Amino acid sequence: MFRSAYKTPYILKNFCSLIALAVVLLIVYVAYFRADGSVYAVMKILKGLNSSTFNYLEAHKNELYLHKSIPVLPKKG
């Protein structure tokens, strides 16, 4: 059994992994976030970004100017 799994082409392994991740994402979405309809919250949780610090930065991004790039001064010399 392990030998057949080892010899399976990578495209089939990757496709099976993609299907498994899509099923996990769907379960999390249906179970937790169906009421507000936010798929981005599910993606944050799966990425591990659902922390109080991240939520604070997300809520105050306009006040903290997180959406604008930070200017970089040129090096002297």
C-alpha positions, 0 to 999 in steps of 0.5 A: 500500500505504501509503495503504491502511494509513493509511486503515485504522480505528484499531480494526483497527490497535490490534487488530493491535498487541495480537495482535503484543504477545501473540505476543511475550509468549507467545514470551518466556514459553515460551522463558524462563519455562516452568519456574517458571511466572511470567508476572510475570517476563515482564512485568517484562522487557518493561517494562524492570524486570528490573534488579539494583536492582529484583530487590533491592527485590522480594526485600526489600520486607517488610524495607524496608516497600515495600508500606505507604504512606509517611505524609506530614506536613501542610504548615505555614502 
